[in-house]
């Protein structure tokens, strides 16, 4: 039998080793697990977003660890962290910074706002009015801001983690569709299961100090984050997988149950999130299961259910599930 290693006509693409991504982020999950009980899917999707260099909207009722999880994620990395509490009276300058007159120089000086950091936690993002929401459009999409004609670039990595309460309506504003589209994912956080609830209570009872973050140590450097993101870009995606993504997204635009379908930005987000999930699992190729796993987190906030169907109790999650099941899986 001919030795295939000697046959120059046969060609195999070199595999990309994703073990460094998988192993290091497993350490991050374990470190966060010192404080957070359960919520494995939330943690996985947060890490996927970081790998895909995308922003995240965390939605859940108060008390399900949205804010502390964002803090913990930042603390496991050697990066800057900034927290901004959104309120109805918050102005764009409170986020982006402002020009201040310097008497000594007889000139205006730009003082940076809290948006200038690496991981930005925006608490209760839907409490600020449209004018303040619009201040985030440029920085979330282009990683830069423009003040008085001057452009200021963000320090990379730059990741926005925003939280919102899905129930409370008093003093809140609906996020514009253009802003929702800039979030790679919307992660919906549920209440913990009974066993997890018991573990949460037990940990609180036996905690010797009041500082839950004291035992969390930074594990990942900026350079490692950049290296991991570069590896994710090398994850292989076969043509039939790309076609599968396109068919799913186009179906949202043609679905009679939806008033608004997903944009081409959603197709790119689905691709990048699937590649990041594959890398997180230690693989250098995307499977249809990867796309299914992230489909609702990526598409759910980008589509709008037709009003008459919403009144019937039909949700975006149900429609996306039907779409995924109706598109033929590539073989």
Buried (B, 14 or more C-beta within 10 A) or exposed (E): EEEEEEEEEEEEEEEBEBEBBBEBBEEBBEBBBBBBBBBEBBBBBBBBBBBBBBBBBBBBEEEBBBBBBBBBBBBBBBBBBBBBBBBEEBEBBBBBBBBEEEEEEEEEEBEEBBBBBBBBBBBBBBBBBEEBBBBBBBBBBEBEBEBEEEEBEBEBBBBBBBBBBEEEEEEBBEBBEEBBBBBBBBBBBEEBEEEBEEBBEEEEEEEEEEEBEEEBEEBBEBEBBEBBBEBBBEBBBEEEBBEBBBBBBBBBEEBEBBBEBBBEBBBBBBBBBBBBBBBBBBBBBBBBEBBBBBBBBBBBBBBBBBEEBBEEEBEBBBBBBEBBEEBEEBE
